[in-house]
């Protein structure tokens, strides 16, 4: 789903330790923390916003939650908005993607990006920019779904412009279903 570049970029930046301006014991100003919190929560449905854990890119908890969802703000340095909220299976997915490790979902996982994203390749999990052949797409509000049985993905199209759900990164360990839920 459109998590691709956003989650990919965010996860990559997180893994490389270059997201976030407040490292170590340095205190983040309240206005910066509040802005990150608001941005991260914009990815979640209203019904989850007071239940999710929100972390900045330095793993500092901005809000402790009671659900299995973790929301992250748009990565520092990224233009526009690309916050995301991931459940436990999606956090495992992001870790595998970030570390270029194999991934096989053990259960269904759902991730929210209700603020949309800044774009990603629909075919290459590691593309960082649009090319003539990587089917770059910016997605508005959407959810992303991972499933244990990848054969079920064969029943969905891979065309992000078909007007409905589609499979992103088919044929890779990071294949997932993108479900647009609003306009761009």
VENKAVEN-V977087 format. One record per pair of residues at least 12 apart in sequence whose C-alpha atoms are under 10 Angstrom apart, sorted by the first residue. I is the first residue (numbers start at 1). J is the second residue. If there is no record, write none. Layout:
i->{I	I}
j->{J	J}
This chain:
i->{1	1	1	1	1	1	1	1	1	1	1	1	1	1	1	1	1	1	1	1	1	1	1	1	1	2	2	2	2	2	2	2	2	2	2	2	2	2	2	2	2	2	2	2	2	2	2	2	2	2	2	3	3	3	3	3	3	3	3	3	3	3	3	3	3	3	3	3	3	3	3	3	3	4	4	4	4	4	4	4	4	4	4	4	4	4	4	4	4	4	4	4	4	4	4	4	5	5	5	5	5	5	5	5	5	5	5	5	5	5	5	5	6	6	6	6	6	6	6	6	6	6	6	6	6	6	6	7	7	7	7	7	7	7	7	7	7	7	7	7	7	7	7	8	8	8	8	8	8	8	8	8	9	9	9	9	9	9	9	9	9	9	10	10	10	10	10	10	10	10	10	10	10	10	11	11	11	11	11	11	11	11	11	11	12	12	12	12	12	12	12	12	13	13	13	13	14	14	14	14	14	14	14	15	15	15	15	15	16	16	17	17	18	18	18	18	18	19	19	19	19	19	19	19	19	20	20	20	20	20	20	20	20	20	21	21	21	21	21	22	22	22	22	23	23	23	23	24	24	28	33	33	33	33	33	34	35	36	36	36	36	36	36	36	36	36	36	36	37	37	37	37	37	37	37	37	37	37	38	38	38	39	39	39	39	39	39	39	39	39	40	40	40	40	40	40	40	40	40	40	40	40	40	40	40	40	40	40	40	41	41	41	41	41	41	41	41	41	41	41	41	41	42	42	42	42	42	42	42	42	42	42	42	42	42	43	43	43	43	43	43	43	43	43	43	43	43	43	43	43	43	43	43	43	43	44	44	44	44	44	44	44	44	44	44	44	44	44	45	45	45	45	45	48	48	48	48	48	49	49	49	49	49	49	50	50	50	50	50	51	51	51	51	51	51	51	51	52	52	52	52	52	52	52	52	52	52	52	53	53	53	53	53	53	53	53	53	54	54	54	54	54	54	54	55	55	55	55	56	56	56	56	56	56	57	57	57	57	57	59	67	67	68	68	68	68	68	68	69	69	69	69	69	69	69	69	69	69	69	70	70	70	70	70	70	70	70	71	71	71	71	71	71	71	71	72	72	72	73	74	74	74	78	79	79	80	80	80	80	81	81	81	81	81	82	82	82	82	82	82	82	82	83	83	83	83	83	83	84	84	84	84	84	84	84	84	85	85	85	85	85	85	86	86	86	86	86	86	86	87	87	87	87	87	88	88	88	88	88	89	89	89	89	89	89	89	89	89	89	89	90	90	90	90	90	90	90	90	90	91	91	92	92	92	92	93	93	93	93	93	93	94	96	96	97	97	97	97	98	98	100	100	100	100	101	101	102	102	102	103	103	103	103	103	104	104	104	104	104	104	104	104	105	105	105	105	105	105	105	106	106	106	106	107	107	107	107	108	108	108	108	108	109	109	109	109	109	109	110	110	110	110	110	110	110	111	111	111	111	111	111	112	112	112	112	112	112	113	113	113	113	113	113	113	113	114	114	114	114	114	114	114	114	115	115	115	115	115	115	116	116	116	116	116	116	116	116	116	116	116	117	117	117	117	117	117	117	118	118	118	118	119	119	119	119	119	120	120	120	120	120	120	120	121	121	121	121	121	121	121	121	122	122	122	122	122	122	122	122	122	122	122	122	122	122	122	123	123	123	123	123	123	123	123	123	123	123	124	124	124	124	124	124	125	125	125	125	125	125	125	126	135	135	135	136	137	137	138	138	139	139	139	139	139	139	139	139	140	140	140	140	140	141	141	141	141	141	141	142	142	142	142	142	142	142	142	143	143	143	143	143	143	144	144	144	144	144	144	144	144	144	145	145	145	145	145	145	146	146	146	146	146	146	147	147	147	150	150	150	150	150	150	153	153	153	153	153	153	153	153	154	154	155	156	157	157	158	158	158	160	160	160	163	163	164	164	164	164	165	165	165	165	165	166	166	166	167}
j->{111	112	113	120	121	122	137	139	142	143	144	145	146	160	165	166	167	168	169	175	176	177	178	179	180	82	112	113	116	117	118	119	120	121	122	136	137	138	139	140	141	142	143	144	160	168	176	177	178	179	180	82	83	84	94	111	112	113	116	117	118	119	120	122	138	139	142	143	144	168	176	177	178	94	97	117	118	119	120	121	122	123	124	125	126	127	137	138	139	144	168	169	174	175	176	178	82	117	118	119	120	121	122	124	125	126	127	128	129	136	137	138	74	75	78	81	82	83	84	113	116	117	118	119	120	128	138	72	74	75	82	83	84	85	86	90	94	97	98	111	113	117	120	94	95	97	98	120	125	126	127	128	74	75	78	82	98	120	125	126	127	128	57	72	73	74	75	76	78	82	83	84	94	98	57	72	75	91	94	95	96	97	98	99	75	94	95	97	98	99	100	126	57	75	76	98	56	57	58	59	75	95	98	57	94	95	98	99	98	99	57	58	57	58	75	76	77	56	57	58	74	75	76	77	78	56	57	58	59	73	74	75	76	77	56	57	58	76	77	56	57	58	60	57	58	59	60	58	60	60	55	56	60	61	62	62	73	54	55	56	57	62	72	73	74	75	76	83	53	54	55	56	61	62	63	71	72	73	54	73	83	71	72	73	74	81	82	83	84	115	52	53	54	55	56	62	70	71	72	73	74	75	81	82	83	84	85	113	115	53	54	63	70	71	72	73	83	84	85	113	114	115	71	72	73	81	82	83	84	85	112	113	114	115	116	71	72	73	74	81	82	83	84	85	86	111	112	113	114	115	116	117	141	142	143	69	70	71	83	84	85	86	111	112	113	114	115	143	85	112	113	114	115	65	66	67	69	85	63	65	67	69	71	85	63	64	65	66	67	63	64	65	66	67	68	69	70	64	65	66	67	68	69	70	71	85	86	87	65	66	67	68	69	70	71	72	85	69	70	71	72	73	84	85	70	71	72	73	71	72	73	74	75	76	72	73	74	75	76	72	87	88	85	86	87	88	89	91	84	85	86	87	88	89	90	91	110	111	112	84	85	86	87	88	90	91	111	83	84	85	86	87	111	112	113	84	85	86	85	115	117	118	118	117	118	115	116	117	118	113	115	116	117	118	113	114	115	116	117	118	119	140	112	113	114	115	116	117	111	112	113	114	115	116	117	143	110	111	112	113	114	143	109	110	111	112	113	143	144	108	109	110	111	112	107	108	109	110	111	104	105	106	107	108	109	110	111	145	146	147	105	107	108	109	110	111	144	145	146	109	111	104	105	106	109	105	109	146	173	174	175	174	173	174	125	126	173	174	125	126	125	126	173	174	173	174	172	173	174	148	172	173	174	175	146	147	148	149	150	173	174	175	146	147	148	149	150	173	174	146	147	148	149	146	147	148	149	145	146	147	148	149	144	145	146	147	148	176	143	144	145	146	147	176	177	142	143	144	145	146	178	141	142	143	144	145	179	139	140	141	142	143	144	180	181	139	140	141	142	143	180	181	182	139	140	141	142	182	184	138	139	140	141	142	143	180	181	182	183	184	137	138	139	140	141	142	184	137	138	139	140	136	137	138	139	140	134	135	136	137	138	139	168	133	134	135	136	137	138	168	169	134	135	136	137	138	158	159	160	166	167	168	169	170	175	178	135	136	158	159	167	168	169	170	171	172	175	136	168	169	170	172	174	168	169	170	172	173	174	175	169	159	160	161	160	160	161	160	184	160	178	179	180	181	182	183	184	180	181	182	183	184	179	180	181	182	183	184	165	178	179	180	181	182	183	184	165	177	178	179	180	181	165	166	167	168	176	177	178	179	180	167	175	176	177	178	179	167	174	175	176	177	178	175	176	177	170	171	172	173	175	176	166	167	168	170	171	175	176	177	167	170	167	177	170	177	170	177	178	178	179	180	179	180	178	179	180	181	177	178	179	180	181	178	179	180	179}
